[in-house]
Amino acid sequence: MDRLDKRKIALIGGGAALLALTVLPHPTADIRILTHDVTDTAPRKVQAAVDLGVMAVSVLYTWTAKRALR
């Protein structure tokens, strides 16, 4: 086996490993902090998501805002 054959085998193996990583589902974290009142039908919220390709994080934070009486 000469150097060219070893290089081809390494490239094919690396390509197969990369393909396997893209096919497998990546881990995700879903964080929810719900601090709004149960009777509040329209709570305020902040929502964010970051997907880095190998990992994803989603954050949801809700709260009840004091409403002015008219």
C-alpha positions as a Markdown table, in Angstrom:
| # | Residue | x | y | z |
|---|---|---|---|---|
| 1 | Met | 0.0 | 0.0 | 0.0 |
| 2 | Asp | 1.5 | 3.3 | -1.0 |
| 3 | Arg | 0.9 | 6.8 | 0.5 |
| 4 | Leu | -1.9 | 7.6 | -2.0 |
| 5 | Asp | -4.0 | 4.6 | -1.0 |
| 6 | Lys | -3.7 | 5.5 | 2.7 |
| 7 | Arg | -4.7 | 9.1 | 2.0 |
| 8 | Lys | -7.8 | 7.9 | 0.0 |
| 9 | Ile | -8.8 | 5.6 | 2.8 |
| 10 | Ala | -8.4 | 8.4 | 5.3 |
| 11 | Leu | -10.5 | 10.9 | 3.2 |
| 12 | Ile | -13.2 | 8.3 | 2.6 |
| 13 | Gly | -13.3 | 7.5 | 6.3 |
| 14 | Gly | -13.4 | 11.1 | 7.3 |
| 15 | Gly | -16.2 | 11.8 | 4.8 |
| 16 | Ala | -18.2 | 8.9 | 6.2 |
| 17 | Ala | -17.7 | 10.1 | 9.8 |
| 18 | Leu | -18.8 | 13.6 | 8.8 |
| 19 | Leu | -21.9 | 12.2 | 7.0 |
| 20 | Ala | -22.8 | 10.1 | 10.1 |
| 21 | Leu | -22.5 | 13.2 | 12.3 |
| 22 | Thr | -24.9 | 15.2 | 10.1 |
| 23 | Val | -27.5 | 12.4 | 10.0 |
| 24 | Leu | -27.6 | 11.8 | 13.7 |
| 25 | Pro | -30.0 | 14.1 | 15.7 |
| 26 | His | -28.1 | 16.7 | 17.8 |
| 27 | Pro | -28.8 | 17.2 | 21.5 |
| 28 | Thr | -31.2 | 20.0 | 22.4 |
| 29 | Ala | -31.8 | 21.8 | 25.7 |
| 30 | Asp | -35.3 | 23.3 | 26.3 |
| 31 | Ile | -35.4 | 25.6 | 29.4 |
| 32 | Arg | -38.7 | 27.1 | 30.5 |
| 33 | Ile | -39.1 | 29.4 | 33.4 |
| 34 | Leu | -42.8 | 30.1 | 33.9 |
| 35 | Thr | -43.4 | 32.7 | 36.6 |
| 36 | His | -46.6 | 34.2 | 35.3 |
| 37 | Asp | -49.9 | 34.1 | 37.2 |
| 38 | Val | -52.1 | 31.2 | 36.2 |
| 39 | Thr | -55.1 | 33.5 | 35.5 |
| 40 | Asp | -53.1 | 35.8 | 33.2 |
| 41 | Thr | -54.3 | 35.0 | 29.7 |
| 42 | Ala | -51.6 | 37.0 | 28.0 |
| 43 | Pro | -48.4 | 36.9 | 30.0 |
| 44 | Arg | -45.3 | 38.8 | 28.9 |
| 45 | Lys | -42.5 | 36.6 | 27.6 |
| 46 | Val | -39.0 | 36.5 | 26.3 |
| 47 | Gln | -38.0 | 33.6 | 24.0 |
| 48 | Ala | -34.6 | 32.8 | 22.5 |
| 49 | Ala | -33.1 | 29.9 | 20.6 |
| 50 | Val | -29.5 | 29.2 | 19.5 |
| 51 | Asp | -28.6 | 26.4 | 17.2 |
| 52 | Leu | -24.9 | 25.8 | 16.7 |
| 53 | Gly | -25.3 | 22.7 | 14.5 |
| 54 | Val | -24.0 | 20.2 | 17.0 |
| 55 | Met | -26.1 | 21.5 | 19.9 |
| 56 | Ala | -29.3 | 23.7 | 20.3 |
| 57 | Val | -30.6 | 25.6 | 23.3 |
| 58 | Ser | -34.1 | 27.1 | 23.6 |
| 59 | Val | -35.1 | 29.4 | 26.5 |
| 60 | Leu | -38.6 | 30.7 | 27.4 |
| 61 | Tyr | -39.2 | 33.1 | 30.3 |
| 62 | Thr | -42.7 | 34.3 | 31.2 |
| 63 | Trp | -44.0 | 36.8 | 33.8 |
| 64 | Thr | -47.1 | 38.7 | 34.7 |
| 65 | Ala | -46.9 | 42.5 | 34.4 |
| 66 | Lys | -48.9 | 44.7 | 36.6 |
| 67 | Arg | -51.7 | 46.4 | 34.7 |
| 68 | Ala | -52.9 | 49.9 | 35.3 |
| 69 | Leu | -56.6 | 50.2 | 36.3 |
| 70 | Arg | -58.6 | 52.6 | 34.1 |
